[in-house]
């Protein structure tokens, strides 16, 4: 791809070009136009509408921030973002509910980890209440456990609706069906060519491509130092939603960045159960039948993928077993909700998580933002990215605007 003009003569189509129409990309566009009115922002999204992947395929939880290391970006942005997300939904009339949630220990060896979460919550400024077995049933009559904590600031919303509102309110020009094929970065700015052949020239570029963010970084000439390894989250819908009043989680394993199979009553009143976390055979591999050989080969060629497998094979084997066996999945749910039976669970749409992995097999646990000339790359935006999208968007916007100065 050739350069298009020089700084003195190039005709820019926008000031900031954002790649990716998920909630982080749209929050960034929204933040730019509010921080610097008059800045021309364009968003390129390869799908026909916003929030078609990670944003629109999760359980809709507004996370409190209790799980995250004090001082980390995840902790700071989640605590701040949860309050801002509730305010945003209220301001625009979007459906939401602050439900609170239970984190329940069902085995004695989970009790120290539960107590550690209490301390972490307090360090992050999150109100938590410790519960005994009898108090658990006051919140959730059908849930059993040895102990639990109640986190009052957790809620639920419709992140697809939030993303659509951000798109509308940002004032940005959004082009759907615009998949990025090439990126040409020059001293005067950045030119991007889409798969359809359209060329967009911008003064600065923001990469919020989610499942494809490492590929976009390489197109721009930057080595991100990580690869996206996709993990599919498999969900069921609970046939008897009356069994659960709100949100119920197990005590997470700190060695793995997934929260385990949990129960989430959504905005529509239905209860999602899951997710089970298994390797996806494509970046957008929402089922075992979706296989993209080139993407799979790229995952297998990354040394970190094999190191994850060696380090977490026992955990992974259990996830694969629950993926293949509904009975095994049901047994995992029954640890929290003994009344549930296999016939109560019906398959629901899956999601895929874009997990950044280092060469040594380390799963990047925090938000990861890299900068290069005239470019900002968001290379890891795991849960609670949707919750924290408003403060993340402001941070990315701040960096993008600095490249215009």
C-alpha positions in Angstrom: 0.0 0.0 0.0 1.5 3.4 -1.0 1.5 6.6 1.0 -1.2 9.1 0.2 0.2 12.7 0.1 2.2 14.6 2.7 1.4 16.4 5.9 0.9 19.6 4.0 -1.3 18.3 1.2 -3.1 15.2 2.5 -6.8 15.5 2.7 -7.8 13.8 6.0 -11.2 12.0 6.2 -11.1 12.3 9.9 -8.9 13.3 12.8 -9.1 10.0 14.7 -9.9 6.7 13.1 -11.1 4.0 15.4 -11.0 0.4 14.3 -13.6 -1.7 16.1 -17.3 -1.1 16.9 -17.4 -2.9 20.2 -18.1 -1.1 23.4 -14.5 0.0 24.0 -14.1 1.4 20.5 -17.4 3.2 20.7 -16.7 4.5 24.2 -13.4 5.9 22.9 -15.3 7.7 20.1 -17.8 9.0 22.6 -15.0 10.2 24.9 -13.1 12.0 22.1 -16.0 14.0 20.9 -16.8 15.1 24.5 -13.2 15.9 25.5 -12.5 17.8 22.2 -15.7 19.0 20.5 -15.2 19.4 16.8 -12.7 16.5 16.5 -13.8 14.4 13.6 -14.0 10.7 14.5 -14.7 7.8 12.3 -15.3 4.2 13.4 -14.7 1.2 11.1 -16.6 -1.9 12.0 -16.5 -5.1 9.9 -19.9 -6.3 11.0 -23.2 -4.9 9.9 -23.9 -3.3 13.3 -22.2 -2.6 16.7 -21.4 -5.1 19.5 -21.6 -8.3 17.5 -18.9 -10.1 19.3 -17.6 -9.8 22.9 -19.8 -6.9 23.8 -23.0 -8.5 22.7 -22.2 -12.0 23.7 -21.7 -11.9 27.5 -23.9 -12.2 30.5 -24.5 -8.5 30.9 -23.0 -8.1 34.4 -22.0 -4.8 35.8 -19.0 -6.0 37.8 -18.1 -4.4 41.1 -14.3 -4.8 40.9 -14.0 -7.1 43.9 -11.8 -9.7 42.1 -9.0 -7.4 40.9 -5.7 -6.5 42.4 -5.8 -3.2 44.2 -4.1 -0.5 42.2 -4.5 -2.4 38.9 -6.2 -0.7 36.0 -9.0 -3.4 36.2 -9.7 -2.5 39.8 -9.7 1.2 39.3 -11.7 1.2 36.1 -14.2 -1.4 37.3 -15.1 0.4 40.5 -15.4 3.7 38.7 -17.0 2.2 35.6 -19.7 0.3 37.5 -21.0 3.6 39.0 -20.7 5.4 35.6 -22.4 2.6 33.7 -25.4 2.7 36.1 -25.5 6.5 35.6 -25.2 6.2 31.8 -28.1 3.7 31.6 -30.3 5.9 33.8 -29.5 9.0 31.8 -30.4 7.4 28.5 -33.3 5.2 29.7 -31.5 1.9 29.0 -32.5 -1.2 31.0 -30.4 -1.9 34.1 -30.7 -3.2 37.6 -28.4 -3.1 40.6 -29.0 -6.6 41.9 -26.0 -7.4 44.1 -24.4 -10.8 44.0 -23.3 -13.7 46.1 -19.9 -15.3 46.0 -20.4 -18.7 47.6 -17.8 -21.1 49.0 -19.0 -24.7 48.8 -15.7 -26.5 50.0 -13.6 -25.8 53.0 -10.5 -25.2 50.9 -12.3 -22.2 49.3 -12.8 -20.4 52.6 -9.3 -18.8 52.7 -9.8 -17.5 49.2 -13.3 -16.2 50.1 -11.8 -14.3 53.1 -9.1 -12.9 50.8 -11.8 -11.5 48.5 -13.4 -9.8 51.5 -10.1 -8.0 52.2 -9.6 -7.2 48.5 -13.0 -5.8 48.2 -12.4 -3.5 51.2 -9.1 -2.4 49.7 -10.9 -1.5 46.5 -13.5 0.5 48.4 -16.3 -2.0 47.7 -18.9 -2.7 50.5 -19.1 -6.5 51.2 -21.1 -8.4 53.7 -19.9 -11.8 55.1 -22.6 -14.5 55.3 -23.1 -17.8 57.0 -25.1 -20.7 55.6 -28.4 -19.5 57.0 -27.9 -15.9 55.7 -27.2 -17.2 52.2 -30.7 -18.6 52.0 -32.1 -15.1 53.0 -30.7 -13.9 49.6 -31.0 -17.1 47.6 -33.3 -19.8 49.1 -32.2 -22.5 46.7 -28.4 -21.9 47.0 -26.3 -23.8 49.5 -22.8 -23.1 50.7 -20.5 -23.0 53.8 -20.1 -19.3 53.6 -20.6 -16.4 51.2 -20.1 -12.7 50.7 -22.7 -10.3 49.4 -21.5 -7.6 47.0 -24.1 -4.9 46.8 -22.8 -2.8 43.9 -23.0 -5.6 41.2 -25.8 -5.2 38.6 -26.9 -6.2 35.1 -27.6 -4.3 31.9 -27.8 -4.7 28.2 -24.4 -3.9 26.8 -25.6 -4.2 23.2 -28.0 -1.4 23.9 -25.3 0.6 25.7 -23.0 0.2 22.6 -25.8 1.4 20.3 -26.4 4.4 22.5 -22.7 5.3 22.5 -22.6 5.0 18.7 -25.6 7.4 18.4 -24.4 9.9 21.0 -20.8 10.0 20.0 -21.5 12.0 16.8 -18.8 9.9 15.1 -19.2 8.7 11.5 -19.6 4.9 11.8 -19.0 2.7 8.8 -20.3 -0.8 9.1 -19.3 -3.6 6.8 -15.8 -2.1 6.7 -13.2 -4.7 7.4 -9.6 -3.4 7.5 -7.3 -5.0 5.0 -4.2 -2.7 5.2 -2.7 0.0 7.3 -0.1 2.5 6.0 1.4 4.7 8.7 3.4 7.7 7.6 4.8 10.9 9.3 1.8 12.9 8.1 -0.8 10.4 9.4 -2.4 7.0 8.8 -4.2 5.6 5.7 -6.3 2.5 6.1 -7.7 0.5 3.2 -10.8 -1.7 3.7 -11.5 -5.1 2.1 -13.9 -3.3 -0.3 -11.1 -1.0 -1.5 -12.1 2.2 0.3 -9.3 4.3 1.7 -9.6 6.4 4.9 -6.9 8.9 5.9 -6.7 10.0 9.5 -4.3 12.0 11.7 -4.3 9.3 14.3 -5.4 5.6 14.6 -7.0 3.7 17.5 -7.0 0.0 17.4 -9.9 -1.5 19.4 -10.3 -4.6 17.2 -10.8 -7.0 20.1 -10.4 -10.5 18.8 -8.3 -9.2 15.9 -6.3 -6.4 17.7 -2.9 -8.2 17.4 -3.5 -8.7 13.7 -4.3 -5.0 13.2 -1.2 -4.0 15.2 1.0 -6.1 12.9 -0.7 -4.5 9.9 0.3 -1.1 11.3 3.9 -2.3 11.5 4.0 -2.8 15.3 4.9 -6.1 17.0 2.4 -6.3 19.9 4.4 -8.8 21.9 1.2 -10.8 22.6 -1.1 -13.0 20.6 -4.8 -13.2 21.0 -5.8 -16.8 22.0 -9.5 -17.2 21.8 -11.5 -19.0 24.5 -15.1 -19.8 24.0 -17.5 -19.3 26.8 -20.4 -21.8 26.6 -23.7 -20.9 28.3 -26.9 -22.6 29.2 -30.3 -21.0 29.9 -32.1 -22.1 33.1 -35.6 -23.5 32.3 -36.7 -22.7 35.9 -35.5 -19.1 36.4 -37.5 -18.9 39.6 -34.7 -21.0 41.3 -32.4 -17.9 41.3 -33.2 -14.4 42.4 -30.1 -12.6 41.3 -26.4 -13.4 40.6 -24.6 -16.3 42.2 -20.8 -17.0 41.7 -18.4 -19.6 43.0 -15.1 -18.7 44.6 -12.7 -18.2 41.6 -9.4 -20.0 41.2 -6.8 -17.2 41.2 -4.5 -19.2 39.0 -6.9 -18.9 36.0 -8.6 -15.7 34.7 -12.1 -17.1 34.5 -14.7 -16.9 37.2 -16.1 -20.4 36.9 -19.7 -21.5 36.2 -22.1 -19.0 37.7 -25.8 -18.0 37.5 -26.8 -14.6 36.3 -30.4 -13.3 36.2 -30.4 -10.9 33.2 -32.4 -7.8 32.4 -35.0 -9.9 30.6 -35.6 -12.1 33.7 -33.9 -15.2 32.2 -31.0 -16.9 34.0 -27.8 -17.6 32.2 -25.7 -20.4 33.5 -22.0 -20.5 32.6 -19.7 -19.9 31.0 -17.6 -23.0 30.5 -14.2 -21.9 29.1 -12.7 -23.9 26.2 -10.3 -23.2 23.4 -12.0 -21.8 20.3 -10.8 -23.1 16.9 -11.3 -19.7 15.3 -11.2 -16.1 16.5 -14.9 -16.1 16.1 -15.4 -19.7 16.8 -18.8 -19.8 18.6 -19.1 -23.6 18.2 -16.9 -26.6 17.8 -17.9 -26.8 14.1 -16.4 -23.4 13.4 -12.8 -23.9 12.4 -10.5 -21.4 10.6 -7.3 -23.3 9.7 -5.2 -20.2 9.2 -6.3 -18.7 12.6 -5.9 -22.0 14.4 -2.4 -22.4 12.9 -1.5 -19.0 14.1 -2.6 -19.9 17.7 -0.7 -23.2 17.6 2.4 -21.5 16.3 2.6 -19.1 19.2 4.8 -20.6 22.0 2.6 -19.2 24.7 -0.3 -21.4 23.6 1.6 -24.6 24.3 2.9 -23.3 27.6 -0.7 -22.5 28.7 -1.7 -26.1 27.8 1.2 -27.5 29.9 0.6 -25.2 32.8 -3.2 -25.6 33.0 -3.9 -28.9 31.5 -5.9 -30.2 34.5 -8.1 -27.2 34.5 -8.5 -27.3 30.8 -9.4 -31.0 30.8 -12.2 -30.3 33.3 -13.5 -27.5 31.0 -13.4 -29.8 28.0 -15.2 -32.5 29.9 -18.0 -30.1 30.9 -18.2 -29.0 27.3 -18.7 -32.5 26.1 -20.9 -33.7 28.9 -24.1 -32.0 30.0 -24.2 -34.2 33.0 -20.7 -32.9 34.1 -21.8 -29.3 33.5 -24.9 -29.9 35.6 -22.9 -31.3 38.4 -20.8 -28.1 38.4 -23.9 -26.1 38.7 -25.4 -28.3 41.4 -22.5 -27.4 43.7 -24.2 -24.0 44.0 -27.8 -24.9 43.2 -28.6 -28.4 44.2 -32.2 -28.2 42.9 -31.1 -27.9 39.3 -31.4 -30.9 37.0 -30.0 -31.6 33.5 -33.4 -31.1 31.9 -33.5 -27.5 33.4 -30.5 -26.5 31.2 -30.9 -25.5 27.5 -28.0 -24.4 25.3 -27.7 -20.6 24.9 -25.5 -18.6 22.5 -21.8 -18.8 23.2 -19.3 -16.0 23.4 -15.5 -15.8 22.7 -13.0 -14.1 24.9 -10.0 -12.4 23.3 -7.3 -13.4 25.8 -3.9 -11.8 25.2 -1.1 -14.3 25.9 2.6 -13.6 26.2 5.3 -15.7 24.6 6.1 -17.4 27.9 2.5 -18.5 28.3 1.5 -15.8 30.8 -2.2 -14.8 30.4 -2.2 -11.0 30.5 -4.4 -10.2 33.4 -4.9 -6.5 33.2 -5.8 -4.0 30.5 -3.0 -3.6 28.0 -2.6 -0.4 26.0 0.4 0.2 23.7 1.3 3.3 21.8 3.3 3.8 18.6 3.7 6.8 16.3 0.2 8.2 15.7 -1.3 5.0 17.0 -2.9 3.6 20.1 -3.4 -0.2 20.4 -5.8 -1.7 22.9 -4.3 -5.2 23.1 -6.1 -6.7 26.1 -9.5 -5.7 27.3 -10.8 -8.7 29.3 -13.7 -8.7 31.7 -14.6 -6.3 33.2 -14.0 -4.3 30.0 -17.7 -3.7 29.3 -18.3 -2.5 32.9 -15.2 -0.3 32.7 -15.7 0.9 29.1 -16.5 4.5 30.0 -13.3 5.2 31.9 -11.2 3.0 29.5 -12.7 5.0 26.6 -11.5 8.3 28.3 -8.0 6.9 28.8 -7.7 5.8 25.2 -9.2 9.1 24.0 -6.7 11.0 26.1 -3.8 9.1 24.4 -5.3 9.5 21.0 -5.8 13.2 21.3 -2.2 13.6 22.5 -1.1 12.2 19.1 -3.0 15.1 17.4 -1.0 17.8 19.2 
